[in-house]
Amino acid sequence: MVQTIGHERQDQSDPFGSFRRECETALKAGYSSLKKTSGQSFPSLDIGSTLEDPPNPTFGHLASSLSFELAKIQKKRPIEVAKTLAETTKKVAKLDLVESVEATEPGYVNFRANLARLTELTLKSVRQYGSEYGLLKTHAPERTVVEHTSANPARPIHIGTAKGAIFGDALARLLAARGHNVRTHFYIDDTGRQVVIMAYGYKLLGEPTPEGKPDHFIGKIYSVTATLVEIEELKKRLVLFKKTNASDTDLVATTKSLDKWVGVAADLQSKYPQEFDRLNKLISKDPDPEKSISDLIRKYEKKDLDTTALVRRVTQIILTGFAETLRRARIRFDQWDWESDLLWTGRVAELVGRLKESGFTFNKGGALELDVAKAVEKFGLRETLGVSPTFEFPPLTLLRSDGTSLYATRDIAYTLYKFENAERVINVIGSEQSLAQFQVKVAFWITGHRKEAEKFIYFPIGHMLLEGQGMSARRGRYVTFDQVLDETLTRAKTEVDRRSPSIPEELRQRTAERIAISAVRYAILSVEAVKATNFVWDKVLNFETNSAAFINYAYTRSSGILRKLGKIAEPKAFNLLTDPVEQALVLELSKLPETFAEAADDLNPTLLCLSANLLAQRFHEFYEKSDISHVSNDELKWERVAIVLAVRTVLKTLAGLLGLELAERM
């Protein structure tokens, strides 16, 4: 019996996916026929999972490793099984998008696409769906909260934090395009020590009106205040150690730490002399700065009116600056959540109460601790959490001895709050927070929120380096996101002026702005989130390969071709696009739907960067080899124009998903 795989099985919105499904159906038919004729007992196999991209395109467009599984059963060489399977498949399946089925050493069954049919299906699909081409919708949409950035509101957003912001924004774009109901949240960590140190310094200075960008101004106050308070504490510790005849080890360690902070203070004094000198005098007059800060923390948690007004006022100043920076980066939020509200509404107290009743808490030195290790073993969570049998879970401090809560406690309560209006929660946060995120899941199990534990996703962000240099916000040694955007814009403007001196200045400025923000976003998104990223200027604005500028250049070239042509005719067919560079370009276009679905489902925006870069590369090769304006065959001309139109459409779609802005001219 011949199994028909005709036009009705083709999905106009997923050309290469249609080819893949045809290969799978054909292979299933061949496998089924082979089982009947062999007389042996064959297992049920996931045929589709055996199909993969061959290492070399000369072997075909998809390859199956099914023969290796069957060879074990039949006790034959894989190549023998592959030859039989290929011949059987060709006999029992009527093929449309598949041109050939061949066996190759050491035992793969290779499928080659009918490129004429695939080209027709792909280019017609792009023309039909336009900007929606490739954006396959999920069959199981979920209400999803993506919480990201959540920068500590005590200093400007720096380039390290910006990595999480850009990945979080890209995830939200991908998931929304996939058909999920997505909301983005920013968590305002306003009850932590750093914010209170900032408020303490701001109050000492008489709550001055910010000069310049507000978050930069307040960030100076925080860095100077934190450094001076640390120095005061270390000095007191040294005095105490000397009085109590502490060990030489303690004395040496404290002296070294003090020397380091004095060096930090010298740097800050040279950068911010006015703020430094004033705060130095004011803090030195406070008999116990550490106590003043602890008192503010306690008062704020208890919603003391004056303290609340102070902390909220200075935090709002910082957030005004955040919003301005994020707008520049094309990042927006649906909701801003105040950490203090979790305390004041009783959510944290309620959580702590439930954990106390669970039997997994104990007191240590007056502090309330959660026995995470005990819970992990009782519920058998090691495999669920993906940790090794030897991984040790330290206890989690829920409340300090003075009764105040810690960040981790509030984070558990906050995550539960996010689930009140969502079926899935994604936390985009630094990889150094992996233990804390494990603890959130364990707390969910302890409190009976098993479903939420399964739908809680930790999306880790690796470290960010700028030209190989690390950063420390506490020490005032960091590069702000604004500085990176400004520097990128300056460099982009220089490049645009050099390349396009004839276009008006206003247009050159707009073009540079688009290139700059796209360059920064792409440079970050093109490296997998969990990996460390080294931001290098020469790579960020490289017009030759793997950059937003390189991708934009392909878009600009396609726009230029279409602009010169003016009126465009539709081709009668697509059977003349036989050049290898044309076929390679069409293949990339046909794969977008599969790539998009994989990127969205696996939470991997980097896949789309790779796709956009490869598509741009293929288009540049096409541009150099395939003539359009001087070709004598009109039908070939319009078929090539259809490719240009498709590339321009797909590049714009990819750019939108990644948050890039493409310039028509460069």
C-alpha positions, 0 to 999 in steps of 0.5 A: 500500500502506498501512503500519500503525502500530498498538498493537504499535509503541507502547512503554509505557515511552516515550510521546512516543518512540512518537509520534516513531517513528510520525512517522518511520515515516510519513514514511519511507513517504511519502518512499518513495512519493514516490520511486517516483512522481517518477521522480527519483533520491532519496538515502538520508536519515536521516529521523529526524534531520529531526524536531525540536520546532517553535518554536511549539506551535501548529504541532504537536508535531514538525516535519520539515525533510525538504522542504528537502533534497528541494526542492534535488533537485526544484528546487522551493520547499520549501513545494510539496514539503512539501505533496506529502509531507504528502499522500502520507504521509497516504495511505500510512500508517495513523496512531494516535498521530499525529492530523494531518500538515500542511505549513506555510511555509516548508516544514515537515511538521508532525505533531500528536499524538492527545492523547487517545491520548497521554494514555491511553498516558502516564498508564497507563505512569506507573501501570504503571512507577511510580518506574521510569517514564522510566528507559529502559535502554541496549542497550550497558551499560558498566562505567564509572568516574566520578572526581570531587571529588578535592579537594586534602586540604590544606583543606576542600572549598570551594564551587568544588570542590563543583560538580564533586562535585555534577555527578559524583554526578549523572552517576553516578546518571544512568548507573546508572539508564540501566543502566551498571555505575557506580563512583565514585572519589575521588583522594587527591592526597597526594603534592603540594606542598600536602599536604606544606606542610600536614604541615610546618606540622602537625608544627611545631605538634606535631601538635595534636588538631583543634579543631572540624571536622577539615578546617577546623582543618587547613585553617587550618594549611595556609593560614597555613603556605603564606603564611608559607613564600611570604613567606620565599622572596620575602624571600630572593629579594629579598636575592639580587637585590640582591646580584647586581644583578638588573634593576629589572623583577625587583626590582619584580615580586618586591616587588609579589608580596611586598606582596600576600602580606604583605596575605594574611598580615595577613588570616590573622593577623586570622582565626587569630591563635593559629595564625598567631603560633605558626607565624610564630615556628616557620617563622622559626627554620627556616633553609630552609623550602623545603628542609624541604618539598622533603625531605619530598616526596622522603622521602614519594615514597620511602616513608620510614616517619616521613614516611609516617606523618606525611603519612598521619596528617594527610591522614586527619584531613582526609578525615574532615572531607571524608566528613562534608561529602559525607554532608551533600550526599548524595554517596558514593564506592565507592572512595578511591584514594591517589596515593602508592600509584601511586608505591609500587607502581611504576605511575608508574615503569613508565609513565615507563619506557614513555614513555622507550622511545617516542622522544618524551621528551627531557632539559631541564636534568636534567628528563624532558620528553614531546614532546606536540606531536611525538606529536600530529602523528605520530598525527594527533590534532588532529581526535581531540582537537578542537583547531585547527590552530594550537593549540600543545602545550607539552612535559609535564614527567614528572620534575623534575631531582631525579627526583620525578614531577609530578601530570600524570605520576601522573594518566596512571598513575592513569587507566590504573589506573582502566581496569583494571576499566572500559570507560569512564572519566569524569574530572570536573575543572575546565575549566582542566585541559583541556590536562592532560587532552589530555596524558593522551590523547596519552600513551595513544596513545604507550603503545599504549592506543588503545581507552582513549584513545577511551573516556576522557572529560574532563568539564570543570567551569567556575568557581564564583563566590559572589555574584560573588566568586572564591576562592583556597584557597592564600590562605585566601580561600574559602567552604567547602561547609559554610558554604554548606550552613549558610547555606542551611539557615538561610535555608530554615528561616526560609522554612519557619517563615514558610510553615508555622508550624503544623507541629511544630518537628522536622518544620520542621527536617527540611523545611528540611534537605531544601530546603537541600541540594536548593536547593544541588544544583539551583542548581549542576546547573541551569547547564551544567557547563562554564559559569561558575556564579554562586551567588546566594542570592536565586535559590537559594531562590526559591519562584516559579521555576527552583529546587529549592524551586519544584519541591518546592512542586509536589510538596508541592501534589500530595501535599496533594491526594492526602492530602485525597482519601484513597481514590482510584479509577482512571478508566475512560478518559482522554478528558475531559482536553481543557483546554490546561493538562492537555494541556501537562502530559501532554505534559511527562510523556510526554517524560521517557523521551526526556529522561532517555535524552538526559541520560544518553547526553550526560552532561548532568544540566542537561537534567533540571533543565530538565525538572523545572522545566518540569513543576513550572511546568505543574503549578502552572498546572494546579493554579490552573485545574483543580478536583478537589475540587469537580468534579461529574463523578466521571470527570473528577475521577479523570482529573485525579487520575491526572495529579496522581499521575503528576506526583508520581511523575515529580517524585520520579524526577527528584529522585532522579536529581539527588540532590534530597530532596523534602519532603511539606510546606513 
